[in-house]
Amino acid sequence: MNNTHPVILISGSSGMVGRNLIEHPESNKYNILTPTSKELDLLDYSAVRCYFQNMKPDIIIHAAGRVGGIQANMAHPVDFLVQNWDMGRNLLIAARESGVKNLLNLGSSCMYPRDAENPLKETMVLKGELESTNEGYALAKVSVARLAQYLCQEDGTLQYKTLIPCNLYGRWDKFDPSHSHLVPAIIVKVHQAMEKSDEFVEIWGDGLARREFMYAGEVADAIWYCVQNLNKLPQNTNIGIGQDYSIMDYYTAVAAVCGYKGSFKYDLSRPVGMKQKLVDTKILNDLGWRSKQSLIQGIEKTVEFYRKEIFK
């Protein structure tokens, strides 16, 4: 450990965001703490406080959480609400009690109201009803972000800020259909269709709903930029690419990258969530960071990872 480098603790270091943060070249400027869930149980407040007091991190990046797609959220709303709230609450309160002054909490674009006007501005949080398909997860994320704000209000020496990324995909993503988000789920479905020589791939809904997905390597780049500019950030800051695509566009892009020649079939009985979800990136863009990677480039890297690490 280099004693001249700041100490940064990354919760959820084995997850997609955490692994991409560690892989990023910027991580070499810090002493990185990457405790596993066995080494640091975020559901145990006493254990979290003890760990922080012993390790004395200068900055915490809270990227841990119970995550999943529509199927998982609808099947286990209690776990998504309670576990994510408990982890966030324990981490933030223990950080304050242990004297940690700097913290970046990762929220989610599902924090925004289901009927909010797009692009979604940071001021829209708590201004309307949440999307029902992932309401438990969203409630937890909103509550933790609000807790960060309250702690800063009570103690002006704290910089506990929340970053609100758009939907993510990329290296170290979850590819199990029961837990995965849209892009990795599409990659698996297309690969299975190619294996079986299926003539079509099924799409939930009519394919017209629009989503903004960012490659995980880029969100890691944005987070490290925010670490360097923590004092310039407002309480909540969106991270996104500034452009959305239809569900059909994602299927078409994955099919093109994988070389799938079949067609698509729509299952209109399936839930699709919000019709559009595009975050406003003006705040972060004005601070000097913006996305540079195309959709095809991100999917190519993700498919390469899937074929090398998962599909063997």
C-alpha positions in Angstrom: 0.0 0.0 0.0 1.3 3.4 -1.0 1.0 5.7 2.0 0.9 8.8 -0.2 -2.2 7.6 -2.0 -5.8 8.2 -0.7 -7.6 5.1 0.6 -10.8 4.4 -1.3 -13.2 1.7 -0.2 -15.5 0.2 -3.0 -18.5 -1.6 -1.7 -19.7 -4.2 -4.2 -16.3 -4.6 -5.6 -17.1 -8.0 -7.1 -20.1 -6.7 -9.0 -20.1 -5.2 -12.5 -19.6 -1.6 -11.5 -17.0 -2.5 -8.9 -14.9 -4.7 -11.2 -15.0 -2.0 -13.9 -13.8 0.6 -11.4 -10.9 -1.6 -10.4 -10.0 -2.3 -14.0 -9.9 1.4 -14.9 -6.4 3.0 -15.0 -7.5 5.7 -12.6 -7.7 3.2 -9.8 -3.8 3.1 -9.8 -3.9 6.5 -8.1 -5.5 5.1 -5.0 -5.1 2.5 -2.4 -8.2 0.4 -3.1 -10.1 -1.6 -0.4 -12.2 -4.3 -1.9 -13.7 -6.3 0.9 -15.9 -9.3 0.1 -19.3 -9.8 1.7 -17.7 -12.2 4.1 -15.1 -9.6 5.1 -17.6 -6.8 5.3 -21.3 -7.7 5.8 -23.2 -4.5 4.9 -26.3 -5.9 6.5 -24.5 -5.9 9.9 -24.2 -2.3 11.1 -21.7 -3.1 13.9 -19.5 -4.9 11.5 -19.5 -2.1 9.0 -18.7 0.5 11.7 -15.9 -1.6 13.0 -14.4 -2.1 9.6 -14.5 1.6 8.8 -12.9 2.5 12.1 -10.1 0.0 11.5 -9.4 0.7 7.8 -10.1 4.5 7.9 -11.0 5.0 4.2 -10.7 8.6 2.9 -13.4 8.0 0.3 -16.2 5.4 0.0 -17.8 4.5 -3.3 -21.0 2.6 -2.5 -21.7 0.3 -5.5 -23.1 -2.7 -3.6 -26.7 -3.8 -3.9 -29.2 -6.4 -4.7 -29.8 -5.9 -8.4 -31.7 -7.6 -11.2 -34.1 -7.2 -14.1 -37.9 -7.0 -14.3 -38.4 -10.7 -13.5 -36.3 -10.7 -10.4 -37.7 -7.4 -9.1 -41.3 -8.5 -9.5 -40.6 -11.9 -7.9 -38.7 -10.5 -4.8 -39.8 -6.9 -4.1 -39.3 -7.4 -0.3 -35.6 -8.4 -0.7 -34.9 -5.6 -3.2 -36.4 -3.0 -0.8 -35.1 -4.2 2.5 -31.6 -5.4 1.6 -30.8 -2.3 -0.5 -32.1 0.0 2.2 -30.3 -1.8 5.0 -27.0 -1.8 3.1 -27.2 1.9 2.3 -28.3 2.9 5.7 -25.7 0.9 7.5 -22.9 2.2 5.2 -23.8 5.9 5.4 -24.4 6.0 9.1 -21.3 4.0 9.9 -19.3 6.3 7.6 -20.5 9.4 9.5 -19.8 7.8 12.9 -16.3 6.7 11.7 -15.3 10.2 10.5 -15.4 9.4 6.8 -16.0 12.8 5.1 -16.2 11.8 1.4 -18.7 9.4 -0.1 -20.2 8.6 -3.5 -23.5 6.7 -3.4 -24.7 5.0 -6.6 -28.4 5.4 -7.2 -30.4 4.3 -10.2 -32.5 5.9 -12.9 -35.5 3.9 -11.6 -35.6 6.5 -8.8 -37.4 8.7 -11.2 -41.3 8.8 -11.4 -42.8 6.6 -14.1 -44.6 9.4 -15.8 -41.9 12.1 -15.6 -41.0 14.0 -18.7 -37.8 12.9 -20.4 -35.0 13.6 -20.2 -35.1 13.0 -16.5 -33.6 15.9 -14.4 -32.2 15.4 -11.0 -34.8 17.7 -9.5 -37.6 15.2 -10.5 -36.7 12.6 -7.8 -39.7 12.2 -5.4 -42.0 14.2 -7.7 -44.3 11.3 -8.7 -45.3 7.6 -8.6 -42.6 5.1 -9.2 -42.7 2.3 -11.9 -44.4 -0.7 -10.3 -42.2 -3.4 -11.8 -39.2 -2.3 -9.7 -40.7 -0.1 -7.0 -39.1 -1.9 -4.1 -35.6 -1.3 -5.4 -36.4 2.2 -6.4 -37.8 3.1 -3.0 -34.6 1.8 -1.4 -32.4 3.9 -3.7 -34.5 7.0 -3.2 -34.3 6.6 0.6 -30.5 6.1 0.6 -30.0 9.2 -1.6 -32.2 11.2 0.7 -30.3 10.0 3.8 -27.1 11.1 2.2 -28.6 14.6 1.7 -29.9 14.7 5.3 -26.5 13.8 6.7 -24.9 16.6 4.7 -27.6 19.0 5.9 -26.8 18.1 9.5 -23.0 18.2 9.1 -21.5 20.7 6.6 -18.2 19.0 6.7 -19.6 15.9 4.9 -19.6 15.4 1.1 -22.0 12.5 0.6 -23.2 12.8 -3.0 -25.4 10.5 -5.1 -24.7 9.5 -8.7 -27.7 8.4 -10.7 -26.5 6.2 -13.6 -28.7 5.2 -16.5 -29.1 1.5 -17.2 -25.8 -0.3 -17.5 -24.3 -3.3 -19.3 -20.8 -4.6 -20.0 -18.0 -6.7 -18.7 -18.8 -8.7 -15.5 -22.5 -8.3 -16.1 -25.0 -10.9 -15.0 -26.0 -13.2 -17.9 -28.4 -15.5 -16.0 -31.8 -14.8 -17.5 -33.5 -14.9 -14.1 -31.3 -12.0 -12.8 -30.0 -10.2 -15.9 -30.9 -6.8 -17.3 -31.9 -6.2 -20.9 -28.7 -6.2 -22.9 -27.1 -9.3 -21.4 -30.5 -11.0 -21.6 -30.6 -10.2 -25.3 -27.1 -11.5 -25.8 -28.0 -14.9 -24.2 -31.3 -15.2 -26.1 -29.6 -14.5 -29.4 -26.8 -17.0 -28.7 -29.2 -19.6 -27.7 -31.2 -19.0 -30.9 -28.1 -19.4 -33.0 -27.2 -22.6 -31.2 -30.6 -24.1 -31.8 -30.9 -22.6 -35.3 -34.2 -20.9 -34.2 -35.9 -18.8 -36.8 -36.9 -16.1 -34.4 -36.1 -14.5 -31.0 -39.0 -13.5 -28.7 -39.2 -9.9 -27.5 -41.2 -8.8 -24.5 -43.7 -6.2 -25.5 -43.8 -4.4 -28.9 -40.1 -3.4 -28.9 -41.0 0.3 -28.9 -40.2 1.2 -25.3 -37.0 3.3 -25.2 -34.0 2.9 -22.8 -30.6 4.4 -22.3 -27.9 1.9 -21.7 -24.3 2.8 -20.9 -21.3 0.5 -21.2 -19.9 -0.3 -17.7 -16.4 0.8 -18.6 -17.7 4.3 -19.3 -19.7 4.6 -16.1 -16.5 3.7 -14.3 -14.7 6.5 -16.1 -17.4 8.9 -15.1 -17.3 7.8 -11.4 -13.5 8.3 -11.2 -14.0 11.7 -12.8 -16.6 12.5 -10.1 -14.1 11.3 -7.4 -11.7 13.9 -8.7 -14.4 16.6 -8.7 -16.4 15.6 -5.7 -16.5 19.2 -4.2 -18.0 20.5 -7.5 -20.9 18.0 -7.6 -24.4 18.9 -6.5 -26.3 16.5 -4.2 -27.5 14.3 -7.0 -25.9 13.9 -10.5 -27.0 11.9 -13.4 -24.6 9.7 -15.5 -25.7 8.8 -19.0 -24.9 8.8 -22.6 -27.5 11.5 -23.5 -29.3 9.2 -26.0 -31.8 6.4 -25.8 -32.7 3.6 -28.2 -35.8 1.4 -28.6 -35.8 -2.1 -27.3 -35.9 -3.2 -30.9 -32.7 -1.2 -31.6 -30.9 -3.2 -28.9 -32.1 -6.5 -30.3 -31.0 -5.5 -33.8 -27.6 -4.3 -32.6 -26.9 -7.5 -30.7 -28.0 -9.6 -33.7 -25.7 -7.7 -36.0 -22.7 -8.1 -33.7 -23.4 -11.8 -33.1 -24.2 -12.6 -36.7 -27.8 -13.8 -36.1 -29.9 -13.9 -39.3 -33.3 -14.8 -37.9 -36.3 -12.6 -37.1 -38.1 -11.4 -34.0 -41.5 -12.2 -32.5 -43.3 -10.0 -30.0 -45.0 -11.2 -26.9 -47.5 -8.4 -26.1 -48.6 -10.1 -22.8 -45.3 -9.4 -21.1 -44.5 -6.4 -18.9 -42.2 -3.8 -20.3 -41.9 -1.1 -17.6 -41.7 2.6 -18.4 -42.2 3.7 -22.0 -39.0 5.8 -21.9 -36.1 6.4 -19.5 -33.5 8.9 -20.6 -31.5 10.9 -18.0 -30.5 14.5 -18.4 -26.7 14.7 -18.5 -26.3 18.5 -18.5 -24.8 18.8 -15.0 -22.0 16.2 -15.6 -21.4 17.5 -19.2 -21.0 21.0 -17.9 -18.4 19.7 -15.4 -16.4 18.4 -18.3 -17.3 14.7 -18.7 -19.4 13.1 -21.5 -19.8 9.7 -23.1 -17.6 8.9 -26.1 -18.5 5.2 -26.9 -21.1 4.1 -29.4 -23.7 1.4 -28.8 -22.1 -1.0 -31.2 -18.7 -0.6 -29.6 -20.1 -1.4 -26.2 -22.0 -4.4 -27.4 -19.0 -5.7 -29.2 -16.9 -5.6 -26.0 -19.8 -7.2 -24.0 -20.3 -10.0 -26.5 -16.5 -10.6 -26.6 -16.6 -10.9 -22.7 -19.6 -13.2 -22.8 -18.0 -15.6 -25.4 -14.7 -15.7 -23.5 -15.8 -15.8 -19.9 -19.4 -17.1 -19.8 -20.3 -19.0 -23.0 -17.7 -21.8 -23.1 
